[in-house]
Amino acid sequence: MKISFVSIEDGITALGFRKMASFARSIHPSTEVCYLPLTNAYNPLRFLFKPGEHDRIYSDADLDSIASHFAKSDLVCFSSMTAYSDLTKEIIQLVKKINPNTYIIWGGIHPIVHPEDAIEYPDAICVGEGETAFKLFLTSFKEGGDYTSTKNFWFNQNGKIIRNDFLPLHTSEEMDQFPFLLYADNELIFKHGKGFIPQNTNDYLSSYGLGNTYMTIWSIGCPYKCSFCANTKFIENDKNYRKLRHPSVDYIIAEVKEVLKKHPHFSSVSFQDDSFMAIPKVTLKEFAEKWKAEIDIPFFVVGVIPSFVKKEKIEILVWGGMKRVRMGIQSGSDQVLEFYDRPNKPGLIPHATSVLAEYKEYMIPPDYDLIIDNPVETRQDVVDTLNLIYNMKRPFNLNVFALRAIPNTELANDLMSRGIDIKDIKTSYLIAAPTLANCLVYLLTVFRPPKRIFNRLLKYAKPFTEEQTLFPVLFFFSRALWMLKRAYYHVKFLDFSVFPGRVGWLFYHSGIAKLFNKQTPPAAWNPQQ
């Protein structure tokens, strides 16, 4: 039986997909793994000059070639997010047209969040955690059993939809037995005019988000239920998703070691967990000790929630090698944070940012996620956010996103009930209105003007839904300055891990990048003390 696993997304990061592909090969070793990378929306030049919608980068001839390739498989398993769901549907239909007998499953976030939409074209969708469910399905499928009773799956039998219940979530002990996510292991990538060809080291180096950084996920789950997040659907399906689960420290250390054997050029590791800082202190201590002793390269923590920023945890991780963090603040308005169902209390965000600012000698300035262009924001909400940015301890970076709704999430349903029409996630969240307020968001990241000038500018700040003068030229230059400031911080800390292509690779092999570790944290932070 020929099985093909297919990832459709920007780039080749695909962490959830890589976990599933690795598991599939553990039970069916000949499984083919393919990537259909789309336009890199985060390319700096594209970000400045063409921050548009997700492009359809594949021609009709490309799509015919892609579909013909997968039509030769007995079972094809697609994985994609909602932003790429239309392309996924198009390819599924083309495959079915060429070979109606090819059995097609669609997994990933979109079928979980919006199963009613995803089930229309494939034979089945996976609506929960995939590992155990796929093993049960495949065993029954091969043996000719009643695979349509497999839990965590919906099935489409000639238009009749079979909706099955959910399996229990995987335990930490079960996760410890799963294979490491698939990485640099006989994978294929589609390239225009060449079809599917073997992936090589340069494909990793030139991919934004990878480059000289290895990306992974250690923990799964999040204790909070922010309305804009796809986690709201996961929690709706199983409330236990709010509990953190992860394999052992030894597991994640061994995973990174295995990758470093394949790509020793890596200069950092990025943990993409939703809530890394919610991991218990005792576990983080064990992690920091083993990381420093056995890996000893910088790591980046993405999943930071303000309420979990504790000084003792930050010191342990900085001592272990943490050189960068990313935290969601989303808004400076208590009213808007309540609208997002975001955990908050008076002074929480200023406190968390002040704690992180204490480690500026040892880390690249922290990244803070901010959501703009919210249609329910009032002028006061906008002013509150600008005041928060103005007063926050420096230095810091901002990741700025225009609000987009993932269909079928609590946010999308809430806005619909209010009669508010908003662009969904298929429209790039890098597109924002060039209002004065949005220009100030970017400019305040670069410098802090005198208070009297700032207060004067605040008088003209309005929510993007109000009629106002737009400043596209100022907006372009404010974003350009913001980008240059970000680059400056990375160069200052001799961190070239985010530079795609051979640039970061050359700096690493020259030895310059290793000076990134030159600042030694105080011995008092050592969890062994």
Residue pairs with C-beta under 8 A, 6 or more apart in sequence:
1 28
1 74
1 75
1 142
2 30
2 32
2 72
2 73
2 74
2 75
3 24
3 28
3 30
3 31
3 32
3 73
3 74
3 75
3 76
3 77
4 31
4 32
4 33
4 34
4 70
4 73
4 75
4 76
4 77
5 17
5 20
5 21
5 24
5 31
5 32
5 33
5 34
5 77
5 79
6 34
6 35
6 36
6 70
6 76
6 77
6 78
6 79
7 14
7 17
7 21
7 34
7 35
7 36
7 79
7 80
8 36
8 38
8 78
8 79
8 80
8 84
8 87
8 88
8 91
9 17
9 37
9 38
9 80
9 81
9 83
9 84
10 37
10 38
10 39
10 40
10 41
10 42
10 54
10 208
11 37
11 38
11 40
11 207
11 208
11 209
11 210
12 35
12 37
12 189
12 199
12 203
12 204
12 207
12 210
13 207
13 209
13 210
13 215
14 35
14 79
15 181
15 215
15 216
15 217
15 272
16 79
16 108
16 109
16 217
17 79
17 108
18 181
18 182
18 183
19 131
19 178
19 181
19 182
19 217
20 77
20 79
20 107
20 130
20 131
20 134
21 31
21 33
21 181
21 182
22 178
22 179
22 180
22 181
22 182
23 130
23 131
23 134
23 135
23 178
23 179
24 31
24 77
24 134
25 31
25 33
25 179
25 182
26 179
27 134
27 135
27 138
28 138
32 73
32 188
33 182
33 185
33 186
33 187
33 188
34 69
34 187
34 188
34 189
34 190
34 196
35 187
35 188
35 189
35 190
35 199
36 58
36 66
36 91
36 190
37 189
37 190
37 207
38 54
38 55
38 57
38 84
38 87
39 46
39 54
39 55
39 57
40 46
40 207
40 208
41 47
41 51
41 54
41 428
41 430
42 208
42 209
43 208
44 483
47 430
47 479
47 483
48 476
48 479
48 480
48 483
51 428
51 430
51 431
52 428
52 431
53 426
53 427
53 428
53 431
54 83
54 84
54 426
54 428
56 87
58 66
58 87
58 192
59 192
62 190
62 192
63 90
63 91
63 94
64 94
65 195
66 91
66 94
66 190
67 91
67 94
67 95
67 97
67 98
68 98
69 195
69 196
70 76
70 91
70 95
70 102
71 95
71 98
71 99
71 102
72 99
73 102
74 101
74 102
74 103
75 102
75 103
75 104
75 105
75 138
75 141
76 95
76 102
76 103
76 104
76 105
77 104
77 105
77 106
77 107
77 134
78 88
78 91
78 92
78 104
78 105
78 106
78 107
78 108
78 122
79 106
79 107
79 108
80 87
80 88
80 106
80 108
80 109
80 110
81 108
81 109
81 110
81 425
82 109
82 110
82 113
82 114
82 406
82 407
82 424
82 425
82 426
83 425
83 426
84 110
85 110
85 114
85 117
85 118
85 426
86 426
88 106
88 110
89 120
89 121
92 104
92 106
92 121
92 122
93 121
95 102
95 104
96 102
96 104
96 121
103 123
103 124
103 141
104 121
104 122
104 123
104 124
105 122
105 123
105 124
105 125
105 126
105 137
105 153
106 118
106 121
106 122
106 124
106 125
106 126
107 125
107 126
107 130
109 230
110 117
110 118
111 118
111 119
111 125
111 126
111 127
111 154
112 126
112 127
112 128
112 230
112 233
112 234
112 237
113 230
113 233
113 406
113 407
113 408
113 409
114 407
114 408
115 125
115 127
115 154
115 163
116 408
117 407
117 408
118 125
119 125
119 154
119 156
119 161
120 156
121 156
122 156
123 155
123 156
123 157
124 137
124 153
124 154
124 155
124 156
125 153
125 154
126 133
126 134
126 152
126 153
127 152
127 153
127 154
127 166
127 237
128 151
128 152
128 166
128 167
128 237
128 238
129 152
129 167
129 169
129 170
130 152
131 170
131 178
132 152
132 167
132 170
132 174
133 150
133 151
133 152
133 153
133 167
136 150
136 151
137 147
137 150
137 153
139 145
140 146
140 147
140 149
140 150
141 147
148 155
148 157
148 162
148 164
149 164
150 164
151 164
151 165
151 166
151 167
152 164
152 166
152 167
153 164
154 161
154 162
154 163
154 164
155 161
155 162
155 164
156 162
166 237
166 238
168 238
168 240
169 238
169 240
169 241
169 245
170 178
170 245
171 245
172 245
172 246
172 247
172 248
175 220
175 245
175 246
175 247
175 251
176 247
176 248
176 251
178 247
180 254
180 255
180 258
180 259
181 216
181 255
183 214
183 258
183 259
183 262
184 199
184 201
184 204
184 259
184 262
184 263
185 262
186 198
187 198
187 199
188 196
188 197
188 198
188 199
189 196
189 197
189 198
189 199
189 203
190 196
191 197
201 263
204 210
204 211
204 263
205 211
205 212
205 265
205 500
205 501
205 502
205 504
205 505
206 500
206 501
207 500
208 500
209 215
210 500
211 497
211 498
211 499
211 500
211 501
211 504
212 265
212 266
212 267
212 268
212 496
212 497
212 498
212 499
212 504
212 505
212 508
212 513
213 266
213 267
213 268
213 269
213 270
213 300
213 497
213 498
214 256
214 259
214 260
214 263
214 266
214 268
214 269
214 270
215 269
215 270
215 272
216 252
216 255
216 256
216 269
216 270
216 271
216 272
217 271
217 272
217 273
218 246
218 247
218 252
218 271
218 273
218 276
218 279
219 244
219 245
219 246
219 273
219 274
219 275
219 276
219 278
219 279
219 303
220 244
220 245
220 246
220 273
220 274
221 241
221 242
221 243
221 244
221 245
221 274
221 275
222 229
222 231
222 241
222 242
222 244
222 274
222 275
222 278
222 303
222 305
223 242
223 243
223 244
223 275
223 278
224 231
224 242
224 275
224 305
224 341
224 342
224 343
225 231
225 232
225 235
225 242
225 341
225 410
226 232
226 330
226 340
226 341
226 342
227 339
227 340
227 341
227 409
227 410
227 411
227 414
228 340
228 371
228 403
228 405
228 406
228 409
228 411
229 406
229 409
230 406
230 409
231 241
231 274
232 409
232 410
232 411
233 408
233 409
234 241
235 241
235 242
244 275
244 278
244 279
246 252
246 279
249 283
249 286
249 287
249 290
250 290
252 287
253 287
253 290
253 291
253 294
253 295
256 269
256 295
257 294
257 295
259 266
260 266
260 295
265 505
265 508
265 509
266 297
266 497
267 297
267 298
267 495
267 496
267 497
267 504
267 508
267 513
267 514
267 516
268 297
268 298
268 299
268 300
268 323
268 324
268 495
268 497
269 295
269 297
269 298
269 299
269 300
270 299
270 300
270 302
271 299
271 300
271 301
271 302
271 303
272 302
272 303
273 301
273 302
273 303
274 303
275 303
275 305
275 308
276 301
276 302
276 303
276 304
277 301
277 303
277 304
277 305
277 308
277 309
277 310
277 313
278 305
278 308
279 287
281 310
281 312
281 313
281 316
284 313
284 316
284 317
285 316
285 527
287 320
288 316
288 317
288 319
288 320
288 321
288 527
289 320
289 527
289 528
291 299
291 320
291 321
292 319
292 320
292 321
295 321
296 321
296 517
297 321
298 321
298 322
298 323
298 324
298 495
298 497
298 516
298 517
299 320
299 321
299 322
299 323
300 322
300 323
300 324
300 325
300 326
300 497
301 317
301 322
301 324
301 325
301 326
302 325
302 326
303 326
304 325
304 326
304 327
304 328
304 366
305 327
305 328
305 343
306 327
306 328
306 329
306 343
306 344
306 348
306 349
306 351
306 352
307 343
307 345
307 348
307 352
309 327
309 351
309 352
309 355
309 356
310 355
311 355
311 358
314 322
314 355
314 356
314 359
315 521
315 525
316 525
316 527
318 359
318 362
318 363
318 521
318 525
319 521
319 525
319 526
319 527
320 527
321 517
322 363
323 362
323 363
323 364
323 493
323 495
323 516
324 363
324 364
324 366
324 367
324 495
325 356
325 363
325 366
325 367
326 366
326 367
326 368
326 369
326 399
327 352
327 353
327 356
327 366
327 367
327 368
327 369
328 368
328 369
329 349
329 353
329 368
329 369
329 370
329 388
330 336
330 337
330 340
330 342
330 369
330 370
330 371
331 337
331 340
331 342
331 370
331 371
331 374
331 381
331 384
331 385
332 349
332 384
332 385
332 386
332 387
332 388
332 389
333 377
333 380
333 381
333 382
333 384
333 385
334 344
334 346
334 384
335 378
335 380
335 381
336 374
336 376
336 377
336 381
336 385
337 344
338 344
339 374
339 376
339 414
340 371
340 411
341 410
349 388
350 388
350 391
350 392
353 366
353 368
353 392
353 393
353 396
354 393
356 363
356 366
356 393
356 396
357 366
357 393
357 394
357 395
357 396
360 395
361 519
362 519
362 521
363 493
364 489
364 490
364 493
364 495
365 394
365 395
365 396
365 397
365 489
366 396
366 397
367 396
367 397
367 398
367 399
368 392
368 396
368 397
368 398
368 399
369 398
369 399
369 401
370 385
370 389
370 398
370 399
370 400
370 401
370 441
371 401
371 402
371 403
372 385
372 400
372 401
372 402
372 403
372 432
372 437
372 438
372 441
372 464
373 402
373 403
373 432
373 433
373 438
373 464
374 381
374 403
374 463
375 403
375 415
375 420
375 422
375 463
375 464
375 465
376 415
376 418
376 420
377 463
377 464
377 465
378 463
379 461
379 462
379 463
379 466
381 463
382 437
382 461
382 462
382 463
383 458
383 461
385 441
386 437
386 440
386 441
386 444
386 458
386 461
387 458
389 398
389 441
389 444
389 445
390 444
390 448
390 454
394 448
395 489
396 445
397 445
397 485
397 486
397 489
398 441
398 442
398 445
398 482
400 432
400 438
400 441
400 442
401 429
401 430
402 429
402 430
402 431
402 432
402 433
403 422
403 429
404 422
404 423
404 424
404 425
404 427
404 429
405 411
405 412
405 415
405 422
405 423
405 424
405 425
406 412
406 424
406 425
407 424
407 425
412 422
412 424
415 421
415 422
432 438
432 464
432 475
433 464
433 470
434 470
434 471
434 472
434 474
434 475
434 476
435 461
435 462
435 464
435 468
435 470
435 471
436 457
436 460
436 461
436 462
436 468
436 469
436 471
436 474
437 461
437 462
437 463
437 464
438 464
438 475
439 471
439 474
439 475
439 478
440 457
440 461
440 478
442 475
442 478
442 479
442 481
442 482
443 478
443 481
443 482
445 482
445 485
446 478
446 481
446 482
446 485
448 454
449 457
462 468
490 496
490 498
490 499
493 516
494 507
494 512
494 513
494 515
494 516
495 513
495 516
496 503
496 504
496 507
496 508
496 512
496 513
497 504
497 513
498 504
499 507
504 513
507 513
508 514
523 529
